[in-house]
Amino acid sequence: MSVAAPPSYDKTMAGGRRPVRDAELSKTLRTARERLVTPRGLSPLFARELLVQHAEVLRSAAVALPLPILLTGFGISVFSGWVTALAWAAVSLLGYGLLFAIVRQFHGRADERSDALRWRRVFLFGHGAAGLGWALLASLGCDACGHLRFEIFQFSVLLLAVALTAMISSTLRGVVAVAFVPLAAVLAARIAAEPEPLSFAMPAIVLGSIPLFAIVAEHLRRTTIERMRHQAEKDELIAELETARIASDEARRRAEDANMAKSRFLATMSHELRTPLNAILGFSEVISNEILGPVGNATYKEYVNDIHVSGQHLLDLINEILDLSRVEAGRYALNEEAVELPQIARDCLGFVQLKSEAKGIALKIQLEPELPQLWADERALRQVILNLLSNAVKFTPRGGTIVVRVGWTAGGGQYVSVRDDGPGIPEDEIALVLSSFGQGSNAIKSAEQGTGLGLPIVQALVAIHDGELVLTSRLGEGTEAIAVFPHARVLEVMPAFNEVA
């Protein structure tokens, strides 16, 4: 049975934020209030659980406990006759019968939020009644018996009774002391009345065993409480983890739904967004080139050129957003075929040749010889390499060098690497530049205007090819971006088959 507070989480609460401080304050006040109303600062849940365990043990022992009483009654009959044995057995069984009646009444109200302190007192009263039989046994004597024969019998039975009570009822605080107060009083009177040390030695041992077993019972009780506390903490932690899991799952689901809705919206708005921009670019280009006649005002012509440049930048931004959205929405359909990665890299160098020459940047290419073909989408690979080259040209200072390499990976795949000797990226900003619209500090300070979507698009396109984008950089030394494609996409060259006639 768990004594932890029942989990109060609700699956519908994940949409809002839990007032953490209010929850902690409420928990502290509730714990303090429970400790104030319970003896020795024990939680009512723990006190109730101890009583439940105590009642369960007594109910399980209800069949076995009368047996020691009957055996003891038989021993008394041997020494003192049947009348004394029957009288003692009747008193003892009546006391234990009262105790078992209390147990039955307690189980009948087990589901009620009853007062644990009141029930503890009731149980102690029952144990006190059950202990009267053992006190009566200690008061019996046998003058006709041999020396110490009946005393040894008393000693063995009483010591066993104290030990059994301590073991069985250890979850009830003070049970040994209350149950054997009458016995202790009788033994103390016998010790005071016995003149011979040999005669009161065994009663003294039994009397001394009562506080000893009381300490043992209290130690067992504290051990039980500690175990219950650990169990309660574990149950509360499980409940909190379940609450956090439900909240995180709900938040993740909502975030995924929102992201999917955004991606679907942008993916379906391609035509609506591009059509007016194409008109703006076309008409501004017509006016700028004065195809239909001179503008007549240099300032207007400058404004038209600015409109064209701004429109082109906005169209590039929309294209990149749409490309990334299509990938995220799962609408980027790969048109896979056998392609040559070195040839695509050569073609892409031609697109950035003019811009790199304008900045005085040297372009170098290093190709692994006899690379087999790759099973991939040629358009996607071109976009990957062009984005990497465009970034390298942006961040490489005048007179710098960009090196493009294509070759084998250690696992039998292929890679394309673009390395520049630009300012580099701080290590703590690499995750930022790989996120959508993320730009590092050096990009903000010194680079040309950009959207922050180039690398995320490259990462997404490489990922749908089952590959990986690796970005390494050191400040002042440059940056290297490596698109790695797995061995599964490399088309193995089969040896020629010689047909035997």
HUURLIN-V474859 format. One record per backbone hydrogen bond with DSSP energy under -0.5 kcal/mol. NH is the residue of the N-H (numbers start at 0). CO is the residue of the C=O. If there is no record, write none. Layout:
nh=[NH/NH]
co=[CO/CO]
//
This chain:
nh=[12/13/14/15/19/22/23/24/25/26/27/28/29/30/31/32/33/34/35/36/37/40/40/41/46/47/48/49/50/51/52/53/54/55/56/57/58/59/60/61/64/65/66/67/68/69/70/71/72/73/74/75/76/77/78/79/80/80/84/85/86/87/88/89/90/91/92/93/94/95/96/97/98/99/100/101/102/103/104/105/106/107/108/108/109/111/113/115/118/119/120/121/122/123/124/125/126/127/128/129/130/131/131/132/133/134/135/136/137/138/139/139/144/148/149/151/152/153/154/155/156/157/158/159/160/161/162/163/164/165/166/167/168/169/171/172/174/177/178/179/180/183/184/185/186/187/188/189/190/191/192/193/198/199/200/203/204/205/206/207/208/209/209/210/211/212/213/214/215/216/217/218/219/220/221/222/223/224/225/226/227/228/229/230/231/232/233/234/235/236/237/238/239/240/241/242/243/244/245/246/247/248/249/250/251/252/253/254/255/256/257/258/259/260/261/262/263/264/265/266/267/268/269/272/273/274/275/276/277/278/279/280/281/282/283/284/285/286/287/288/289/290/292/300/301/302/303/304/305/306/307/308/309/310/311/312/313/314/315/316/317/318/319/320/321/322/323/324/325/326/327/328/329/330/331/332/333/335/336/338/338/340/343/344/345/346/347/348/349/350/350/351/352/355/356/357/358/359/360/361/363/365/367/370/373/374/375/375/377/377/380/381/382/383/384/385/386/387/388/389/390/391/392/393/394/395/398/399/401/402/403/404/405/406/408/411/413/414/415/416/417/418/419/420/422/428/429/432/433/434/436/437/437/443/444/445/446/446/456/457/458/459/460/461/462/463/464/464/465/466/467/469/469/470/471/471/473/475/476/477/478/479/480/481/482/482/483/483/484/488/489/490/490/491/493/497/498/500]
co=[9/10/11/12/17/18/19/20/21/22/23/24/25/26/27/28/29/30/31/32/34/34/37/38/42/43/44/45/46/47/48/49/50/51/52/53/54/55/56/58/60/61/63/63/64/65/66/67/68/69/70/71/72/73/74/75/75/76/80/81/82/83/84/85/86/87/88/89/90/91/92/93/94/95/96/97/98/99/100/101/102/103/104/105/106/108/111/113/114/115/116/117/118/119/120/121/122/123/124/125/126/127/128/129/129/130/131/132/133/134/135/136/141/145/145/147/148/149/150/151/152/153/154/155/156/157/158/159/160/161/162/163/164/166/168/170/171/173/174/175/177/179/180/181/182/183/184/185/186/187/188/189/195/195/196/199/200/201/202/203/204/205/206/206/207/208/209/210/211/212/213/214/215/216/217/218/219/220/221/222/223/224/225/226/227/228/229/230/231/232/233/234/235/236/237/238/239/240/241/242/243/244/245/246/247/248/249/250/251/252/253/254/255/256/257/258/259/260/261/262/263/264/266/268/269/270/271/272/273/274/275/276/277/278/279/280/281/282/283/284/286/285/289/296/297/298/299/300/301/302/303/304/305/306/307/308/309/310/311/312/313/314/315/316/317/318/319/320/321/322/323/324/326/325/325/330/331/333/375/336/373/338/339/340/341/342/343/344/345/346/347/347/348/351/352/353/354/356/355/399/401/403/405/367/338/488/336/373/334/375/376/377/378/379/380/381/382/383/384/385/386/387/388/389/390/391/358/396/361/418/363/416/365/414/412/408/484/406/482/404/480/402/478/400/394/425/426/428/429/431/451/434/451/439/440/441/441/442/452/453/454/455/456/457/458/459/460/461/462/461/483/467/481/468/469/479/477/422/473/473/419/471/417/469/415/480/467/481/413/485/486/372/488/489/491/495/496/498]
//
